[in-house]
Amino acid sequence: MTFSKILYETLDGVALITLNRPERTNALDQEMLGEISAAMDLAEADPNVRAVVVRGAGSAFSSGFDLKAQMEARPAGVDEWRPLLRKDFDTVMRFWHCPKPTIAMVRGPCLAGACELALACDMTIASEDAFFGEPELKFGAGIVVMLLPWIVGPKIAKEIILLGEDRVSARRAAEIGMINRVVAAERLEDEVLRIARHIAAVDPGLIKETKRALNRALETQGLLQALESALEIDLAIEGAGSADKIAFFDVARREGLRAAIAWRDSRFPSPGA
């Protein structure tokens, strides 16, 4: 299978999925999401693959769902938004539901939908220069995959999401349980592959059933139902279109995304103010 926006390879029982749009900070557009899903199909069907690693090309993991593509497509109303958000949601949750263990290898920015993808993985290993966040509310969007409160608890999740934090350092992310560990940038790939190969050495049936049991601990508390409910809320938000998002995209269309982000940030008090 040929991919244009990701790379797929296997190495010593590990499938490596690389988000490959470095010129766009590996932003997740609809085509890339389809390719990620196809790559997950390959990994799940291959008996030689015992673990899956997802990473970004270049200096970033991913900036999240592609705002530029959304700005150009201009979806409006619930009927147009539903298939888009469904694809966003289902692609992220492939990493939760995958019967094989999934690991996010993160360097640089890991934001919004990409942060949710990393949270959906069984493990997240980050370099010291990585940073995380959910900035959606700052430009009038909702959260597609509301995993964060299940991972870090409601108080910290509300702080990050309601403030639209987008510079949660790797160290802070490890402290609050968003990620598993932080390593030096030059050691990141070696450490992730070491962990993945360790898992690959274990009986795959045992790994599969144990992951199912671990996931079930949260699913029996209502995780899957809560995520679907949050998705419906996000659909209502996007379908109606918030005034903040309309204004953000107006600036972006006139002056570009960089100017729109500066406009967004100028609306909020500076830290310590």
C-alpha positions, 0 to 999 in steps of 0.5 A: 500500500502506498501512502502520501502523508504517513510512512509505514514500516516494520522493524523487529516486530514493531510497526512504525507509523510516521506522521509525514507532513513536517512542512505543516507540523504534521497536522492531521487532515482527513486524508492523513486520518484515512491513511493512519486508519489503513496503517492500523489495519495493516499492523493489526492484520500482520501476525509479525507485528506485536507493537505499534509506535506512532511518531512525527517526522521532523521536529514535531509530533503534530499540531493537531487537526488541520485548521487550514484544511478546515478553514478552506473547506468551511464545513457548516451545520451538524450534517456537514460536521458529523462525518468529519468529527466521526472520522477524527474520533474513530481514528484517534480511538484506533490506538485505544482499541488496537489489540496490540500495544500502542506507543506514542513517541513525542518530540516537539508540539503534541497539541489538540487532536494529536494530544488526544491521539497520544493519550489514546495510546497505551504509553507515551514517551516524550523527549525533553523538548516535547510539549502538550496541550488542548488549546481548542477553547481559545479559538472557539472549538470543542474537544473531539476526544475527551480522554484527558479527565480519564487520564489526569482527573477532572480538576487538572483536565478542567484547568488545561482545557478551560484555560486552553493550555498549549505549553504543558512541558514534558516534565509537567505532563509526566508529573500529572500522568499524561505521559509515562516518561521523559528522555533526552531528545537524542535517546528518544527513538532508542528508548521507545524501540527498546520498550516496544521490543520488550513488549514484542517479546511477550506472548501476543495473546497474553498482551492482547488479553491483558490490554483488554483487561486494563482498558476494561477497568475504565470502560466499565466506569463508562469511559466509552459512553462518556466519550461518545456523549462528549463527541455529540456535545462537540458536534453541537458546538461545531454545528452551531459555530461559535462567535470566537471561531468565526472571528478566528477564521476571519482573521486567518483568511485575511492575514493567515493562521499565524496572525490568527493565533496571535490575535487569539492569544492577544485576547487573554491576560499574559501569565502573571498579569 
